[in-house]
Amino acid sequence: MRVLRQIHARMVTQWMPIASFSFGLCKIIGFCALSPHGDIDYARRLFSQIRSPNIFSWNSMIKGYSQSQTPSKDPVILFKKMAKKGYPNPNTYIMAFVLKACSIVPAMEEGRQVRATVLKSGFGSSPSVETALVNLYAKCEDIVLARKVFDEITDRNLIAWSIMISGQAKIGLVNEALSLFGDMQIVGVVPDEVTMVSVISACAASGALDTGWWVQAYIKKQLIEPDLELSTALVNMYAKCGWIERAKEVFDAMPVKDTKAWSSMIVGLAIHGLAEDALEEFSRMEKAKVEPNHVTFIGVLSAIAHSGLVSEGCRYWSRTLEFGIIPSMELYGCMVDLLC
């Protein structure tokens, strides 16, 4: 960024044709807004100095804000300013990025306003915009509207299928999610790890062990390499469906385990009343230098509650405070179960 600021300063102090200056400024804004080494705030300052930003600059700023680690309504605010100016006309890329930002916040009402602009602009049949709309409605849990838009997409890609299956699974429509996965196979769309995580989560929620077992076999057949999230979903599914031994096999085979993976295993063991095994896994987790979270301690305290080890429970309760974990209702509930 230091070098880029120097380049900008040189552009300002030295005379150059307006077209060249504008082109250079757009490139700087694009880098600052989109690069991991950029500075979105600096890009915004430069952007605000341009009297009539071109479509590239608007795209860069809106995309940059939509990819930010801290979700905000800035992409929507910029989009509204662009629409108010009336120039340049928004394209499908901008529409998709704004809708993505609305889904992250989430901002359903702003999303509806953007959709009205989409329809007015004639971009309603764009696959990228339609997929972004499905994502928005699914994230905001308006699954009926999400399915309506999904059904209107003539050329559904893998992302659209995955979003729809995930949206249904997350709100408990597990049978619908599994049915949609079947439809996806019929039309010949090959799933990826993201799709399979949603399908396995649906199996876990419905207790469909046979289907979950078939899904894992399908993953192997399709040569889908289980990543961390997919493996964790399998551990969770087998544990919730009552096959804790299989969950342990999948867990032990994982080359890398994060907090979510360890927590899934510990909670699974606790559900099955295997208190000693749960505490042993927690000990292994600490030795692996993986920091626990509140879900981990829910598993640990649940396991201890099943065994009635009050002093042990109090010791682990104090550990939650050591890790700076704010006690949740679930954690309080575990302690109540232990002390009663």
Kinemage of the C-alpha trace (Angstrom):
@kinemage 1
@onewidth
@group {chain A} dominant
@subgroup {mainchain}
@vectorlist {calphas} color= white
{ca met a 1} P 0.000 0.000 0.000
{ca arg a 2} L 2.898 2.378 0.695
{ca val a 3} L 4.111 2.111 -2.904
{ca leu a 4} L 0.568 2.524 -4.199
{ca arg a 5} L 0.114 5.721 -2.190
{ca gln a 6} L 3.338 7.049 -3.660
{ca ile a 7} L 2.101 6.266 -7.181
{ca his a 8} L -1.162 8.068 -6.423
{ca ala a 9} L 0.718 11.089 -5.069
{ca arg a 10} L 2.858 11.197 -8.214
{ca met a 11} L -0.264 11.048 -10.398
{ca val a 12} L -1.756 14.013 -8.536
{ca thr a 13} L 1.381 16.201 -8.633
{ca gln a 14} L 2.343 15.511 -12.242
{ca trp a 15} L 0.220 16.598 -15.177
{ca met a 16} L -1.260 13.882 -17.352
{ca pro a 17} L -4.228 13.612 -19.726
{ca ile a 18} L -7.564 13.321 -17.946
{ca ala a 19} L -8.288 9.951 -19.592
{ca ser a 20} L -4.953 8.535 -18.400
{ca phe a 21} L -5.447 9.944 -14.905
{ca ser a 22} L -8.965 8.468 -14.639
{ca phe a 23} L -7.774 5.099 -15.920
{ca gly a 24} L -4.921 5.002 -13.395
{ca leu a 25} L -7.197 6.038 -10.540
{ca cys a 26} L -9.699 3.288 -11.419
{ca lys a 27} L -6.898 0.718 -11.313
{ca ile a 28} L -5.757 1.946 -7.894
{ca ile a 29} L -9.321 1.819 -6.561
{ca gly a 30} L -9.714 -1.702 -7.944
{ca phe a 31} L -6.559 -2.907 -6.209
{ca cys a 32} L -7.364 -1.216 -2.894
{ca ala a 33} L -10.929 -2.536 -2.871
{ca leu a 34} L -10.341 -6.100 -4.068
{ca ser a 35} L -6.815 -7.165 -3.146
{ca pro a 36} L -6.131 -8.928 0.207
{ca his a 37} L -3.259 -6.432 0.542
{ca gly a 38} L -5.476 -3.456 -0.258
{ca asp a 39} L -7.295 -0.911 1.890
{ca ile a 40} L -11.042 -0.545 1.317
{ca asp a 41} L -11.175 2.708 3.309
{ca tyr a 42} L -8.482 4.266 1.118
{ca ala a 43} L -10.367 3.045 -1.949
{ca arg a 44} L -13.533 4.729 -0.634
{ca arg a 45} L -11.702 8.042 -0.148
{ca leu a 46} L -10.392 7.958 -3.702
{ca phe a 47} L -13.769 6.881 -5.036
{ca ser a 48} L -15.535 9.788 -3.336
{ca gln a 49} L -13.225 12.219 -5.163
{ca ile a 50} L -14.335 11.057 -8.612
{ca arg a 51} L -17.151 13.174 -10.011
{ca ser a 52} L -18.474 10.497 -12.400
{ca pro a 53} L -17.110 7.047 -11.518
{ca asn a 54} L -17.244 4.493 -14.333
{ca ile a 55} L -18.800 1.046 -14.109
{ca phe a 56} L -15.435 -0.545 -13.247
{ca ser a 57} L -15.026 1.670 -10.162
{ca trp a 58} L -18.599 1.009 -8.986
{ca asn a 59} L -18.058 -2.734 -9.497
{ca ser a 60} L -14.797 -2.663 -7.545
{ca met a 61} L -16.237 -0.776 -4.577
{ca ile a 62} L -19.440 -2.792 -4.303
{ca lys a 63} L -17.611 -6.110 -4.711
{ca gly a 64} L -14.936 -5.020 -2.247
{ca tyr a 65} L -17.472 -4.217 0.451
{ca ser a 66} L -19.436 -7.415 -0.225
{ca gln a 67} L -16.242 -9.441 0.367
{ca ser a 68} L -15.340 -7.607 3.580
{ca gln a 69} L -14.741 -9.607 6.759
{ca thr a 70} L -17.121 -7.264 8.591
{ca pro a 71} L -20.579 -7.462 6.941
{ca ser a 72} L -22.262 -4.108 6.391
{ca lys a 73} L -24.865 -2.370 4.264
{ca asp a 74} L -22.207 -0.329 2.462
{ca pro a 75} L -22.697 -2.215 -0.851
{ca val a 76} L -26.423 -1.422 -0.698
{ca ile a 77} L -25.759 2.238 0.148
{ca leu a 78} L -23.366 2.531 -2.805
{ca phe a 79} L -25.842 0.790 -5.079
{ca lys a 80} L -28.597 3.232 -4.083
{ca lys a 81} L -26.275 6.176 -4.821
{ca met a 82} L -25.485 4.695 -8.220
{ca ala a 83} L -29.181 4.200 -8.994
{ca lys a 84} L -29.956 7.765 -7.879
{ca lys a 85} L -27.273 9.187 -10.190
{ca gly a 86} L -28.745 7.233 -13.085
{ca tyr a 87} L -25.329 6.649 -14.597
{ca pro a 88} L -23.738 4.254 -15.292
{ca asn a 89} L -26.435 1.623 -15.557
{ca pro a 90} L -25.839 -1.315 -13.191
{ca asn a 91} L -24.883 -4.651 -14.714
{ca thr a 92} L -25.474 -8.240 -13.600
{ca tyr a 93} L -22.185 -8.353 -11.680
{ca ile a 94} L -23.142 -5.402 -9.494
{ca met a 95} L -26.646 -6.804 -8.911
{ca ala a 96} L -25.217 -10.163 -7.828
{ca phe a 97} L -22.680 -8.584 -5.442
{ca val a 98} L -25.290 -6.331 -3.830
{ca leu a 99} L -27.650 -9.279 -3.310
{ca lys a 100} L -24.780 -11.280 -1.835
{ca ala a 101} L -24.111 -8.445 0.617
{ca cys a 102} L -27.812 -8.387 1.573
{ca ser a 103} L -27.681 -12.123 2.306
{ca ile a 104} L -24.630 -11.763 4.568
{ca val a 105} L -25.944 -8.912 6.758
{ca pro a 106} L -28.791 -10.122 6.361
{ca ala a 107} L -30.972 -7.353 4.940
{ca met a 108} L -34.192 -8.749 3.515
{ca glu a 109} L -35.945 -5.425 2.948
{ca glu a 110} L -32.976 -3.967 1.064
{ca gly a 111} L -32.818 -7.207 -0.912
{ca arg a 112} L -36.437 -6.745 -1.988
{ca gln a 113} L -35.623 -3.219 -3.173
{ca val a 114} L -32.660 -4.500 -5.171
{ca arg a 115} L -34.855 -7.201 -6.701
{ca ala a 116} L -37.313 -4.524 -7.842
{ca thr a 117} L -34.413 -2.775 -9.582
{ca val a 118} L -33.329 -6.103 -11.077
{ca leu a 119} L -36.751 -6.677 -12.623
{ca lys a 120} L -36.956 -3.078 -13.835
{ca ser a 121} L -33.528 -3.361 -15.463
{ca gly a 122} L -34.401 -6.578 -17.248
{ca phe a 123} L -31.791 -8.702 -15.435
{ca gly a 124} L -34.355 -11.008 -13.830
{ca ser a 125} L -33.379 -13.914 -16.067
{ca ser a 126} L -29.635 -13.677 -15.430
{ca pro a 127} L -28.467 -16.979 -13.810
{ca ser a 128} L -25.987 -15.179 -11.525
{ca val a 129} L -28.626 -12.713 -10.320
{ca glu a 130} L -31.263 -15.440 -9.880
{ca thr a 131} L -28.819 -17.572 -7.897
{ca ala a 132} L -27.968 -14.569 -5.719
{ca leu a 133} L -31.696 -14.068 -5.079
{ca val a 134} L -32.125 -17.718 -4.068
{ca asn a 135} L -29.183 -17.290 -1.681
{ca leu a 136} L -30.678 -14.127 -0.177
{ca tyr a 137} L -34.107 -15.657 0.437
{ca ala a 138} L -32.620 -18.909 1.769
{ca lys a 139} L -30.324 -17.031 4.194
{ca cys a 140} L -33.286 -14.933 5.356
{ca glu a 141} L -35.273 -18.205 5.758
{ca asp a 142} L -37.975 -17.253 3.275
{ca ile a 143} L -37.699 -20.713 1.757
{ca val a 144} L -40.976 -20.476 -0.186
{ca leu a 145} L -39.742 -17.432 -2.121
{ca ala a 146} L -36.304 -19.030 -2.516
{ca arg a 147} L -37.883 -22.127 -4.060
{ca lys a 148} L -40.049 -19.989 -6.340
{ca val a 149} L -37.001 -18.206 -7.781
{ca phe a 150} L -35.054 -21.485 -7.909
{ca asp a 151} L -37.800 -23.130 -9.971
{ca glu a 152} L -37.716 -20.192 -12.404
{ca ile a 153} L -34.002 -20.653 -13.167
{ca thr a 154} L -33.753 -22.343 -16.559
{ca asp a 155} L -30.088 -23.310 -16.277
{ca arg a 156} L -29.424 -24.215 -12.641
{ca asn a 157} L -25.754 -24.580 -11.765
{ca leu a 158} L -24.171 -26.434 -8.857
{ca ile a 159} L -24.189 -23.321 -6.670
{ca ala a 160} L -27.958 -22.843 -7.053
{ca trp a 161} L -28.664 -26.497 -6.189
{ca ser a 162} L -26.342 -26.376 -3.162
{ca ile a 163} L -27.888 -23.158 -1.836
{ca met a 164} L -31.421 -24.517 -2.133
{ca ile a 165} L -30.589 -27.850 -0.477
{ca ser a 166} L -28.718 -26.068 2.327
{ca gly a 167} L -31.566 -23.598 2.880
{ca gln a 168} L -34.143 -26.359 3.241
{ca ala a 169} L -31.930 -28.443 5.535
{ca lys a 170} L -31.185 -25.505 7.856
{ca ile a 171} L -34.842 -24.782 8.627
{ca gly a 172} L -35.721 -28.432 9.173
{ca leu a 173} L -37.192 -29.329 5.775
{ca val a 174} L -34.957 -32.388 5.678
{ca asn a 175} L -37.196 -34.557 3.504
{ca glu a 176} L -37.475 -31.759 0.952
{ca ala a 177} L -33.690 -31.290 1.011
{ca leu a 178} L -33.053 -34.998 0.420
{ca ser a 179} L -35.697 -35.072 -2.304
{ca leu a 180} L -34.066 -32.110 -4.027
{ca phe a 181} L -30.713 -33.892 -3.857
{ca gly a 182} L -32.373 -36.778 -5.688
{ca asp a 183} L -33.659 -34.365 -8.358
{ca met a 184} L -30.150 -32.965 -8.683
{ca gln a 185} L -28.778 -36.409 -9.472
{ca ile a 186} L -31.528 -37.079 -12.015
{ca val a 187} L -30.589 -34.004 -14.058
{ca gly a 188} L -26.918 -34.985 -13.906
{ca val a 189} L -25.466 -32.180 -11.784
{ca val a 190} L -22.468 -33.554 -9.887
{ca pro a 191} L -22.328 -32.353 -6.259
{ca asp a 192} L -19.251 -31.071 -4.454
{ca glu a 193} L -18.172 -30.984 -0.793
{ca val a 194} L -20.470 -28.034 -0.030
{ca thr a 195} L -23.533 -29.857 -1.371
{ca met a 196} L -22.692 -33.027 0.526
{ca val a 197} L -22.325 -31.170 3.826
{ca ser a 198} L -25.918 -29.944 3.473
{ca val a 199} L -27.193 -33.420 2.510
{ca ile a 200} L -25.412 -35.066 5.451
{ca ser a 201} L -26.699 -32.368 7.812
{ca ala a 202} L -30.229 -33.175 6.612
{ca cys a 203} L -29.611 -36.875 7.344
{ca ala a 204} L -28.385 -35.982 10.844
{ca ala a 205} L -31.445 -33.818 11.551
{ca ser a 206} L -33.867 -36.539 10.419
{ca gly a 207} L -31.966 -39.461 11.957
{ca ala a 208} L -31.766 -41.077 8.516
{ca leu a 209} L -28.801 -43.372 9.195
{ca asp a 210} L -29.362 -45.587 6.144
{ca thr a 211} L -29.457 -42.560 3.859
{ca gly a 212} L -26.393 -41.089 5.569
{ca trp a 213} L -24.493 -44.360 5.088
{ca trp a 214} L -25.503 -44.373 1.412
{ca val a 215} L -24.391 -40.731 1.064
{ca gln a 216} L -20.927 -41.540 2.392
{ca ala a 217} L -20.670 -44.419 -0.080
{ca tyr a 218} L -21.772 -41.998 -2.813
{ca ile a 219} L -19.029 -39.560 -1.762
{ca lys a 220} L -16.420 -42.296 -2.171
{ca lys a 221} L -17.882 -43.386 -5.512
{ca gln a 222} L -17.776 -39.819 -6.857
{ca leu a 223} L -14.176 -39.477 -5.616
{ca ile a 224} L -15.140 -36.422 -3.560
{ca glu a 225} L -12.278 -35.769 -1.172
{ca pro a 226} L -13.776 -35.116 2.299
{ca asp a 227} L -12.480 -31.798 3.587
{ca leu a 228} L -12.576 -30.668 7.200
{ca glu a 229} L -16.190 -29.477 7.092
{ca leu a 230} L -17.479 -32.568 5.279
{ca ser a 231} L -15.689 -34.947 7.643
{ca thr a 232} L -17.057 -33.055 10.649
{ca ala a 233} L -20.567 -33.307 9.194
{ca leu a 234} L -20.118 -37.081 8.883
{ca val a 235} L -18.957 -37.343 12.511
{ca asn a 236} L -21.973 -35.324 13.639
{ca met a 237} L -24.379 -37.359 11.488
{ca tyr a 238} L -23.197 -40.762 12.697
{ca ala a 239} L -23.190 -39.617 16.326
{ca lys a 240} L -26.727 -38.210 16.123
{ca cys a 241} L -27.994 -41.263 14.244
{ca gly a 242} L -26.740 -43.621 16.962
{ca trp a 243} L -23.627 -45.130 15.352
{ca ile a 244} L -20.987 -43.634 17.646
{ca glu a 245} L -18.364 -46.228 16.673
{ca arg a 246} L -18.546 -45.162 13.052
{ca ala a 247} L -18.384 -41.498 14.108
{ca lys a 248} L -15.172 -42.274 16.006
{ca glu a 249} L -13.689 -44.042 12.961
{ca val a 250} L -14.342 -41.032 10.735
{ca phe a 251} L -13.010 -38.668 13.397
{ca asp a 252} L -9.794 -40.625 13.984
{ca ala a 253} L -9.148 -40.747 10.235
{ca met a 254} L -9.248 -36.943 9.938
{ca pro a 255} L -5.728 -35.595 9.319
{ca val a 256} L -6.670 -32.150 10.644
{ca lys a 257} L -9.210 -31.402 13.365
{ca asp a 258} L -10.449 -27.961 14.350
{ca thr a 259} L -12.571 -26.853 17.308
{ca lys a 260} L -15.816 -27.764 15.528
{ca ala a 261} L -14.593 -31.302 14.765
{ca trp a 262} L -13.408 -31.967 18.328
{ca ser a 263} L -16.628 -30.508 19.734
{ca ser a 264} L -18.787 -32.712 17.472
{ca met a 265} L -16.974 -35.812 18.690
{ca ile a 266} L -17.134 -34.830 22.353
{ca val a 267} L -20.837 -33.927 22.160
{ca gly a 268} L -21.531 -37.183 20.315
{ca leu a 269} L -19.832 -39.234 23.042
{ca ala a 270} L -21.731 -37.294 25.709
{ca ile a 271} L -25.072 -37.992 23.991
{ca his a 272} L -24.266 -41.704 24.155
{ca gly a 273} L -23.404 -41.498 27.849
{ca leu a 274} L -19.703 -42.219 27.283
{ca ala a 275} L -18.420 -39.736 29.862
{ca glu a 276} L -14.901 -41.142 30.217
{ca asp a 277} L -14.405 -41.213 26.455
{ca ala a 278} L -15.664 -37.638 26.150
{ca leu a 279} L -13.249 -36.397 28.813
{ca glu a 280} L -10.423 -38.346 27.198
{ca glu a 281} L -11.140 -36.659 23.864
{ca phe a 282} L -11.161 -33.274 25.609
{ca ser a 283} L -7.743 -34.085 27.061
{ca arg a 284} L -6.478 -35.031 23.583
{ca met a 285} L -7.920 -31.793 22.244
{ca glu a 286} L -5.924 -29.766 24.772
{ca lys a 287} L -2.742 -31.692 23.965
{ca ala a 288} L -3.320 -30.884 20.284
{ca lys a 289} L -3.470 -27.204 21.353
{ca val a 290} L -6.927 -26.682 19.863
{ca glu a 291} L -8.903 -24.108 21.845
{ca pro a 292} L -12.365 -25.262 22.993
{ca asn a 293} L -15.523 -23.196 22.665
{ca his a 294} L -18.879 -23.186 24.448
{ca val a 295} L -20.110 -26.179 22.412
{ca thr a 296} L -17.092 -28.195 23.547
{ca phe a 297} L -17.915 -27.491 27.188
{ca ile a 298} L -21.593 -28.301 26.653
{ca gly a 299} L -20.403 -31.763 25.586
{ca val a 300} L -17.979 -32.069 28.496
{ca leu a 301} L -20.462 -30.911 31.138
{ca ser a 302} L -23.258 -33.052 29.660
{ca ala a 303} L -21.000 -36.099 29.881
{ca ile a 304} L -20.110 -35.301 33.484
{ca ala a 305} L -23.785 -34.699 34.354
{ca his a 306} L -24.600 -38.231 33.128
{ca ser a 307} L -21.958 -39.587 35.521
{ca gly a 308} L -22.921 -37.389 38.477
{ca leu a 309} L -19.332 -36.224 39.082
{ca val a 310} L -20.175 -32.933 40.819
{ca ser a 311} L -16.650 -31.896 41.832
{ca glu a 312} L -15.360 -32.706 38.360
{ca gly a 313} L -18.181 -30.654 36.856
{ca cys a 314} L -17.329 -27.643 39.003
{ca arg a 315} L -13.697 -27.908 37.926
{ca tyr a 316} L -14.616 -27.874 34.247
{ca trp a 317} L -17.082 -25.038 34.841
{ca ser a 318} L -14.193 -22.928 36.125
{ca arg a 319} L -12.252 -23.886 32.984
{ca thr a 320} L -14.889 -22.194 30.829
{ca leu a 321} L -14.122 -18.941 32.640
{ca glu a 322} L -10.399 -19.457 32.082
{ca phe a 323} L -11.029 -19.621 28.346
{ca gly a 324} L -13.146 -16.456 28.503
{ca ile a 325} L -16.328 -18.288 27.499
{ca ile a 326} L -19.503 -16.440 28.456
{ca pro a 327} L -21.896 -19.004 30.013
{ca ser a 328} L -24.923 -19.675 27.801
{ca met a 329} L -28.322 -21.048 28.800
{ca glu a 330} L -27.176 -24.477 27.576
{ca leu a 331} L -24.116 -24.369 29.862
{ca tyr a 332} L -26.229 -23.274 32.832
{ca gly a 333} L -28.623 -26.120 32.018
{ca cys a 334} L -25.773 -28.647 32.132
{ca met a 335} L -24.752 -27.423 35.584
{ca val a 336} L -28.350 -27.566 36.826
{ca asp a 337} L -28.584 -31.175 35.589
{ca leu a 338} L -25.342 -31.980 37.378
{ca leu a 339} L -26.345 -30.440 40.700
{ca cys a 340} L -29.911 -31.744 40.789
